[in-house]
Amino acid sequence: MFELLRAPVESTAHDVEIRAWLRLDVRDRQLAVLRNTFHPWLITYDLTGVGLVWRAGPSWRLTLEEVTAGVQRIVECRNPIDLMTDLADQMAIIQRLAGPRP
């Protein structure tokens, strides 16, 4: 029985993914979460003279209807949490536009 407990455990693909994730720094983890959550948006962060700036822009060409409804060409925030909030608001606008119409 104790032999089984000491037996080497083979790595699974999931274990490999977890180890790769843990090697990323915090900003890159945050970037990965944002990109996976808001995949239609092109999301980056840059270190500027005023500090870190997080940016997102739609990966598609905005329509006049989207711009008029409030969808922004560039969403810019000082931290990833605020960017996530703003992108959720942007997605809500897009979903309202795509929803059923009378």
LINVEN-V306665 format. One line per field, one symbol per residue. psi: psi as a letter, one per 20 degrees, with the letter a starting at -180 (. if undefined). burial: + if it has 16 or more other ideal C-beta (glycine too) atoms within 10 Angstrom, else -. Layout:
BEGIN
psi = ???
burial = ???
END
This chain:
BEGIN
psi = ghhhhipqpqprhggggghgghiqrgghgggggghhglhiqoprqqoahjapppqqqqjrpqrhggghijpqhppprirhghggghhggghggghhhirqq.
burial = -----------------------------++--+---+--+-+-+-------++-+-+-------+----++--+-+--+--++-++--+---+--------
END
